[in-house]
Amino acid sequence: MTVHITPAPARTDEPGAASISVRAVRRTGWALAVGATIWSGTYFAFDPQSGDPDVVTMVDLFAVPAQLALLALVVVQLRTGATGVGKVARGMLRAEMVLLTLATVWSVLHGAVPAFRDDLWLAILDVFWPLSMLGMLVIGVKIAVAGRWKGLARWWPLGAESWVFITLPAMGIFGVTVGRFVGATHLLIGYATLGVLLALRPHLTGARD
């Protein structure tokens, strides 16, 4: 009697296995690159602290594509276990999704409905914008430490997600004009480049064909 032993197929449900396709990561990468470029162009073109109602509308609404792309980025990070596979590591990504959603709602309402701009409730909602940026920085640190994303994808989020902590101090030290150009340039080097990296090298995230 001949006994044939067939190796068991590789498991695809092992803890921490990526549950997102290469194609989905590519789409997210291009969306992030385009959204960040639009946002950057807004900062190059307009004073983000302008009191002109039309400028305020454009600054707010042109940030929305980038915010939506960041939401998609966090989904990619969650589905690839970028920050780790433990409850806390995954919980911070889910919490960031809430913060980004509320920040995006603020951008839409503040930009599209001028009548709301002086309302207290909208001012309270505005708090979620810096909180979401702080959350993204924490996620960038965690991705670097966890080391589940490889190569440049492991380190680039940390630089990209430091945007608010570079831009706001630059505005305070050098003035709005210089500071906004710093912010616009940072968006291109940080988030836009990260988007291109994910689009061209999605396997660095552990995504599968």
KOLLO-351032 format. One line per 5 residues: their letters; for each residue x, y, z of C-alpha. Coordinates in steps of 0.02 Angstrom, whole numbers, always signed. Layout:
N
a	X/Y/Z; ...
END
This chain:
209
mtvhi	+0/+0/+0; +66/+170/-49; +33/+313/+68; +29/+488/-5; +46/+635/+112
tpapa	-18/+798/+44; +41/+956/+135; -101/+1057/+209; -140/+1215/+111; -79/+1377/+184
rtdep	-206/+1455/+301; -282/+1620/+251; -374/+1648/+414; -224/+1654/+530; -224/+1794/+658
gaasi	-162/+1955/+583; -173/+1899/+402; -215/+2042/+288; -396/+2041/+232; -381/+2169/+94
svrav	-331/+2153/-87; -185/+2233/-175; -310/+2320/-289; -400/+2399/-142; -236/+2464/-70
rrtgw	-189/+2536/-239; -356/+2627/-251; -333/+2698/-78; -157/+2752/-120; -211/+2848/-275
alavg	-357/+2925/-180; -238/+2984/-44; -115/+3054/-172; -252/+3151/-262; -338/+3210/-103
atiws	-175/+3270/-24; -126/+3359/-185; -292/+3451/-191; -272/+3500/-8; -94/+3556/-40
gtyfa	-149/+3663/-188; -278/+3746/-77; -143/+3797/+48; -32/+3862/-91; -176/+3964/-163
fdpqs	-269/+4029/-11; -238/+4095/+165; -317/+3964/+280; -347/+4099/+410; -434/+4217/+290
gdpdv	-596/+4298/+346; -666/+4299/+170; -820/+4183/+174; -784/+4117/+0; -604/+4075/+44
vtmvd	-661/+3990/+203; -780/+3883/+101; -644/+3831/-21; -515/+3795/+114; -639/+3686/+209
lfavp	-717/+3592/+65; -555/+3562/-31; -489/+3472/+125; -633/+3347/+120; -561/+3234/-18
aqlal	-402/+3214/+85; -501/+3178/+244; -604/+3045/+155; -444/+2969/+86; -372/+2967/+262
lalvv	-525/+2871/+320; -492/+2745/+182; -309/+2738/+235; -358/+2695/+414; -470/+2556/+346
vqlrt	-318/+2487/+253; -215/+2500/+412; -349/+2408/+509; -371/+2269/+382; -184/+2241/+365
gatgv	-153/+2247/+553; -29/+2389/+526; -26/+2439/+710; -33/+2260/+773; -168/+2130/+796
gkvar	-209/+2155/+980; -370/+2236/+1041; -284/+2400/+1089; -190/+2412/+924; -348/+2384/+823
gmlra	-454/+2488/+941; -347/+2642/+912; -384/+2630/+725; -570/+2615/+755; -562/+2765/+872
emvll	-468/+2862/+738; -605/+2824/+613; -731/+2906/+730; -619/+3059/+754; -590/+3078/+567
tlatv	-775/+3059/+530; -820/+3198/+652; -680/+3308/+585; -743/+3282/+409; -921/+3325/+461
wsvlh	-853/+3487/+533; -763/+3529/+370; -920/+3499/+268; -1036/+3598/+382; -915/+3741/+415
gavpa	-876/+3756/+230; -1048/+3730/+156; -1160/+3817/+283; -1091/+3990/+330; -1239/+4018/+448
frddl	-1168/+3882/+564; -993/+3956/+579; -1024/+4054/+740; -1124/+3918/+827; -1052/+3845/+987
wlail	-1093/+3666/+939; -991/+3682/+780; -846/+3756/+878; -853/+3603/+991; -855/+3489/+839
dvfwp	-700/+3580/+776; -601/+3502/+920; -605/+3336/+829; -497/+3405/+688; -337/+3423/+793
lsmlg	-383/+3266/+890; -393/+3168/+728; -222/+3234/+676; -149/+3186/+846; -225/+3014/+824
mlvig	-143/+2996/+653; +27/+3038/+728; +5/+2906/+863; -43/+2780/+729; +112/+2827/+629
vkiav	+221/+2792/+781; +133/+2627/+812; +155/+2571/+631; +341/+2606/+641; +358/+2511/+805
agrwk	+249/+2364/+754; +347/+2336/+593; +206/+2243/+505; +215/+2360/+355; +382/+2341/+268
glarw	+511/+2454/+189; +465/+2635/+163; +283/+2597/+204; +337/+2563/+384; +416/+2734/+407
wplga	+332/+2854/+287; +166/+2866/+383; +260/+2935/+534; +325/+3081/+432; +162/+3109/+338
eswvf	+57/+3107/+495; +164/+3239/+581; +81/+3370/+468; -12/+3471/+597; +137/+3470/+716
itlpa	+248/+3545/+581; +124/+3663/+498; +47/+3749/+649; +214/+3788/+735; +280/+3852/+568
mgifg	+131/+3970/+556; +161/+4029/+735; +347/+4057/+712; +359/+4120/+533; +185/+4188/+502
vtvgr	+37/+4122/+405; +109/+4149/+231; +269/+4050/+261; +179/+3925/+373; +47/+3884/+244
fvgat	+181/+3852/+112; +267/+3736/+236; +102/+3646/+261; +68/+3634/+75; +242/+3564/+42
hllig	+228/+3442/+186; +65/+3374/+114; +151/+3336/-50; +305/+3257/+29; +204/+3167/+162
yatlg	+29/+3109/+120; +36/+3128/-70; +199/+3030/-79; +132/+2900/+43; -17/+2879/-72
vllal	+94/+2850/-223; +199/+2728/-123; +47/+2626/-74; -19/+2631/-253; +145/+2570/-328
rphlt	+202/+2454/-188; +43/+2387/-106; +127/+2224/-56; +226/+2321/+75; +67/+2324/+179
gard	+44/+2136/+171; -104/+2149/+53; -138/+1996/-55; -169/+1973/-240
END
